[in-house]
Amino acid sequence: MNKTNLNKAADELAESLGRDKVIIDADILDKYSRDETSGMSQLPAVVVRAKTTDDVSRALAICSKYGVPVIPRGAGTGVTGGAIPVKGGVVLSVEKMNRIIEIDKENMFAVVEPGVITKTLQDAALEHGLMYPPDPASLDICSIGGNIAEGAGGPRAVKYGTTKDYVTGLEFVLASGEVINTGGKIVKNAAGYNFIGIIVGSEGTLAIVTKIYLRLVPAPPVVIDLLIPFDSIEEALNVVPVLLQNRIIPSAIEFMEKDTIKLVKDLLKEDIPFENAGAHLLIQIDGESRENIMRDLDRLNKLIHTKYEILVAESKNQKDRLWKTRRSVRESVKNASSIFFGDDTVVPRSMVPVFIKDIKEFLNSKSLRSAIWGHAGDGNCHINILKENMDDGKWSDLVPVIKKYIYQKAISYGGTITGEHGIGLTKKNYLELAVSKEGIELSKRIKAAFDPDMIFNPGKIF
Ligand SMILES: Cc1cc2nc3c(=O)[nH]c(=O)nc-3n(C[C@H](O)[C@H](O)[C@H](O)COP(=O)(O)OP(=O)(O)OC[C@H]3O[C@@H](n4cnc5c(N)ncnc54)[C@H](O)[C@@H]3O)c2cc1C
């Protein structure tokens, strides 16, 4: 990057947006050098904290003029390196654009700025008897803009789908600074190309999202959680198609194998329910009334065979106790090894048992400690491998071998290399496996149409 141009851009940004929004203080820049991706960071030259669409538009026009890279950033919780400024340049943070503009109860829509934290929106919708269903496990700390850029999912995808299923309108800013509006509070829209479909999952490489229209649904009046322990992961996973084929559609079906349960126990240092079981299924069922749910529960009891008791949680305290283990999984891996490889491959639901078995055997053959959990209801498997005491060189050589094995296996079973975390930096060398050479060429042509000078998030996706 041309340093003179960067300095000119920094001066012009401060002049145009005001010095308070343009940061060059090294201590503050440090926070923007990383996200939640293990072992990666790079300092930006400048951080812009935009407060309005106009700030974003002016900042982009200036960066375009000087050919300076721009890295859009939400809350920095991404786990594939999407918000890391690998080529330096300007991090453009929308964390201060965090207003819920409107909850329209009558039409069942929310209109929000991108920096709104996902849980804040969920709580606001609930006050109106409505639900915003996408629920990434990071919902307390991640932002809606980041969810859109990554196509985030979560446990409730099995019944309610992912972020992409709720976006009905967007305002976004192109690299040139032009502001585009598409869709709105409308359920149907057949006017022209589907820009929303292109922007959702574009990982900050095409445009900066500045306003979002989201569909809401009526909040289910009753929600009950169940913890079902099993002797083995195969036994647990084999239950999933049986439930769905028998018209029991839980809002979440999460699985956790025994090595994960052990890591959580090591982290929490307290008794956790059924800590010696071979696997856990954590199931959430929601519905119109307790009576309806209890009827489903009766049927579920007849369909599931396990020697263990099924724990049923109805109160907030009981539910928190059941979900505490699941919510602690990522932290428990970090606790055991600050450097680790985390993945979110997806396969068709019916292939999860054989996929997990293959992966576990492969990792055991390499004497690698791993923890696997995921969303059994939608086939999304989180495979985490711990570096522990391995020397850095051996680890760097091993990670690409592991990735290739996992991704090729997932694709051979009809799956793909990411279900919700995106490609970012950590999977870009493997995208061709998933979308083909021709698919990558087409993606590059789409990028050129949105971002002809290639200033957005260089080094990501492909
Ligand atoms: C403990 C933990 C649990 C997690 N669980 C889940 C999970 O269950 N499901 C899941 O899907 N993810 C999960 N994640 C990953 C992460 O939280 C999601 O990817 C989330 O969507 C990122 O949002 P963010 O606001 O932090 O985005 P950031 O990390 O700031 O950015 C992510 C990407 O989006 C781009 N971006 C951000 N805002 C904008 C914008 N306004 N316009 C254009 N581009 C933008 C950035 O350039 C970057 O490429 C988890 C992460 C952690 C740490």
The ligand as a Gaussian input file, in Angstrom:
#p B3LYP/6-31G(d) Opt

LIG

0 1
 C      -18.218000     -18.046000      21.403000
 C      -18.634000     -17.886000      19.959000
 C      -19.734000     -18.592000      19.504000
 C      -20.144000     -18.450000      18.178000
 N      -21.241000     -19.123000      17.760000
 C      -21.696000     -18.955000      16.499000
 C      -22.868000     -19.635000      16.057000
 O      -23.518000     -20.375000      16.798000
 N      -23.278000     -19.420000      14.790000
 C      -22.595000     -18.598000      13.939000
 O      -23.027000     -18.432000      12.796000
 N      -21.478000     -17.955000      14.333000
 C      -21.009000     -18.104000      15.580000
 N      -19.873000     -17.446000      15.991000
 C      -19.119000     -16.600000      15.028000
 C      -19.507000     -15.091000      15.009000
 O      -20.084000     -14.676000      16.228000
 C      -20.446000     -14.812000      13.837000
 O      -19.761000     -15.034000      12.617000
 C      -21.029000     -13.398000      13.817000
 O      -21.987000     -13.325000      12.786000
 C      -19.994000     -12.302000      13.604000
 O      -20.610000     -11.061000      13.886000
 P      -19.717000      -9.789000      14.284000
 O      -20.616000      -8.626000      14.440000
 O      -18.858000     -10.098000      15.439000
 O      -18.857000      -9.635000      12.953000
 P      -17.305000      -9.316000      12.758000
 O      -16.473000     -10.399000      13.371000
 O      -17.006000      -7.935000      13.159000
 O      -17.196000      -9.420000      11.185000
 C      -17.439000     -10.625000      10.522000
 C      -17.401000     -10.385000       9.008000
 O      -18.482000      -9.549000       8.639000
 C      -18.024000      -8.370000       7.978000
 N      -18.924000      -7.300000       8.441000
 C      -19.240000      -6.975000       9.723000
 N      -20.158000      -5.994000       9.751000
 C      -20.434000      -5.687000       8.448000
 C      -21.301000      -4.750000       7.805000
 N      -22.079000      -3.919000       8.495000
 N      -21.321000      -4.719000       6.457000
 C      -20.562000      -5.560000       5.715000
 N      -19.715000      -6.452000       6.276000
 C      -19.656000      -6.525000       7.618000
 C      -16.573000      -8.228000       8.381000
 O      -15.810000      -7.583000       7.388000
 C      -16.152000      -9.677000       8.527000
 O      -15.787000     -10.207000       7.268000
 C      -19.415000     -17.590000      17.299000
 C      -18.311000     -16.882000      17.770000
 C      -17.918000     -17.036000      19.088000
 C      -16.740000     -16.247000      19.569000

